[in-house]
Amino acid sequence: MKVAVTGHHGFIGSVLVPVLLEEGHEVVGMDSFFYQGCDLRPDAVEIKSVALDVRDVSPQDFEGVDAVVHLAALSNDPLGALSPELTHEINCEGTLRTARSAREAGVERFIFSSSCSMYGASSHGAVAEDAPLKPLTAYAESKVRAEEGLRELAVDGFSPVLMRNATAYGVSPRLRLDLVVNNLAAWALTTGKVRILSDGTPWRPLVHIEDIARATARFLEAPAELVHGEAFNVGADGENYQVRDLAELVERAVDGCEIEYAGESEPDARSYRVDFGKLARLFPDLELQWTVERGIEELVRAYRQTELDFDTFLGDRYIRLKRLERLLEEGQLDDRLRRPATDAGAHAVH
Ligand SMILES: NC(=O)c1ccc[n+]([C@@H]2O[C@H](COP(=O)([O-])OP(=O)(O)OC[C@H]3O[C@@H](n4cnc5c(N)ncnc54)[C@H](O)[C@@H]3O)[C@@H](O)[C@H]2O)c1
């Protein structure tokens, strides 16, 4: 089928696209290209893509498209803190505009990259999809509102699927180092210290980006009655960790490093353990292939190969907030996170 991937140029997108091509799909990309040049390594494949902001999409952009995988977003809590209003505008309104446009164009399936962070703080065991949502940040709130709007758009012939991904890790051509596992491993390798900002007690579910990609491929092909308007936690029950456990795994993987508690931040209220039983029950042959332990080995190898140093680690190449702040400072983006008119690349084909 012909699949349009929004945000295809990001951390998850640049690993998802080759997986979808391998599955035999035709793939087109749509992205505002905020992270152009933020490369760890070249893309594995080139696809046809347009420079397009999801706040501007229209049904014509989805002509001939069978399914949309919607990744485009301000993609974490620190970015959400940059501007709660823009986070709502891009992550919620942009998502609903994209979905309405897709539906009008006759697209039948809309896979939304949502997030387990909407569970916020759950102290009583692992939470399943029907647990109360407690978004603690503008980012998590934007995902909750987008899911609500998408459910309302579900009709016969248009099936939104809500992928509540665990926190991702892994190596991607568009690496991110602002995600917990990738970040802890980078601290260890570049400084010899695994630096934990919280007290290490918060729980997080983790999932490798290749496993997210494989799950996405399954959601594209599943019968509509199995997935129509449904939310799925994406990850594995055995892959819930406390941050201090993650740090210990990193400590074991990098010779001579030790754990350090920075003790400089407020206690982290975000803590949730997630139940992934629904995914395992409805997709019994979807085996997630990665564990955090293996993921850390992969990351450390990639950091060594590319000779990652401390300045690059904490610079603006791999940390999304820093990159956007730089683009704002340099006037490459205006305060609505739009390209100034002169170099607007809207609809430019890459
Ligand atoms: N990485 C994770 O841990 C994780 C976990 C759960 C859910 N998600 C969700 O998955 C999606 C992808 O995450 P990622 O880690 O690849 O993030 P990313 O920041 O690496 O990629 C996001 C992409 O979206 C594009 N984009 C941003 N705003 C846009 C706009 N207004 N119009 C068009 N394109 C725009 C960016 O240029 C970028 O290429 C996001 O929706 C994120 O919220 C990520």
The ligand as a MOL file (V3000), in Angstrom:
LIG
                    3D

  0  0  0     0  0            999 V3000
M  V30 BEGIN CTAB
M  V30 COUNTS 44 48 0 0 0
M  V30 BEGIN ATOM
M  V30 1 N 11.0160 8.9380 21.0490 0
M  V30 2 C 10.1910 8.5160 22.0080 0
M  V30 3 O 10.5970 8.0970 23.1150 0
M  V30 4 C 8.7130 8.5300 21.7770 0
M  V30 5 C 7.8990 7.8230 22.6590 0
M  V30 6 C 6.5490 7.8610 22.4730 0
M  V30 7 C 6.0170 8.5710 21.4120 0
M  V30 8 N 6.8260 9.2580 20.5780 0 CHG=1
M  V30 9 C 6.2230 10.0180 19.4760 0
M  V30 10 O 6.7270 9.5230 18.2490 0
M  V30 11 C 6.8130 10.5840 17.3130 0
M  V30 12 C 8.2080 10.6650 16.7270 0
M  V30 13 O 9.1510 10.8580 17.7730 0
M  V30 14 P 10.7020 11.0050 17.4770 0
M  V30 15 O 11.4020 10.5190 18.6930 0
M  V30 16 O 11.0360 10.4260 16.1680 0 CHG=-1
M  V30 17 O 10.8170 12.5990 17.4340 0
M  V30 18 P 11.7590 13.5530 16.5560 0
M  V30 19 O 11.7220 14.8760 17.2310 0
M  V30 20 O 13.0590 12.9070 16.3190 0
M  V30 21 O 10.9940 13.6300 15.1650 0
M  V30 22 C 9.8450 14.4040 14.9690 0
M  V30 23 C 9.8040 14.8110 13.5040 0
M  V30 24 O 8.6270 15.5840 13.3000 0
M  V30 25 C 8.9640 16.7380 12.5570 0
M  V30 26 N 8.0290 17.8080 12.9160 0
M  V30 27 C 7.9390 18.4540 14.0860 0
M  V30 28 N 6.9780 19.3950 14.0320 0
M  V30 29 C 6.4550 19.3260 12.7740 0
M  V30 30 C 5.4340 20.0490 12.0970 0
M  V30 31 N 4.7720 21.0410 12.6990 0
M  V30 32 N 5.1340 19.7070 10.8200 0
M  V30 33 C 5.8040 18.7090 10.1910 0
M  V30 34 N 6.8000 18.0040 10.7850 0
M  V30 35 C 7.1100 18.3120 12.0590 0
M  V30 36 C 10.4030 17.0580 12.9460 0
M  V30 37 O 11.0450 17.8430 11.9560 0
M  V30 38 C 10.9960 15.6750 13.1050 0
M  V30 39 O 11.5520 15.2060 11.9010 0
M  V30 40 C 6.3720 11.8470 18.0550 0
M  V30 41 O 5.0000 12.0440 17.8120 0
M  V30 42 C 6.5880 11.4850 19.4910 0
M  V30 43 O 5.7460 12.2290 20.3370 0
M  V30 44 C 8.1710 9.2510 20.7130 0
M  V30 END ATOM
M  V30 BEGIN BOND
M  V30 1 1 1 2
M  V30 2 2 2 3
M  V30 3 1 2 4
M  V30 4 1 4 5
M  V30 5 2 4 44
M  V30 6 2 5 6
M  V30 7 1 6 7
M  V30 8 2 7 8
M  V30 9 1 8 9
M  V30 10 1 8 44
M  V30 11 1 9 10
M  V30 12 1 9 42
M  V30 13 1 10 11
M  V30 14 1 11 12
M  V30 15 1 11 40
M  V30 16 1 12 13
M  V30 17 1 13 14
M  V30 18 2 14 15
M  V30 19 1 14 16
M  V30 20 1 14 17
M  V30 21 1 17 18
M  V30 22 2 18 19
M  V30 23 1 18 20
M  V30 24 1 18 21
M  V30 25 1 21 22
M  V30 26 1 22 23
M  V30 27 1 23 24
M  V30 28 1 23 38
M  V30 29 1 24 25
M  V30 30 1 25 26
M  V30 31 1 25 36
M  V30 32 1 26 27
M  V30 33 1 26 35
M  V30 34 2 27 28
M  V30 35 1 28 29
M  V30 36 1 29 30
M  V30 37 2 29 35
M  V30 38 1 30 31
M  V30 39 2 30 32
M  V30 40 1 32 33
M  V30 41 2 33 34
M  V30 42 1 34 35
M  V30 43 1 36 37
M  V30 44 1 36 38
M  V30 45 1 38 39
M  V30 46 1 40 41
M  V30 47 1 40 42
M  V30 48 1 42 43
M  V30 END BOND
M  V30 END CTAB
M  END
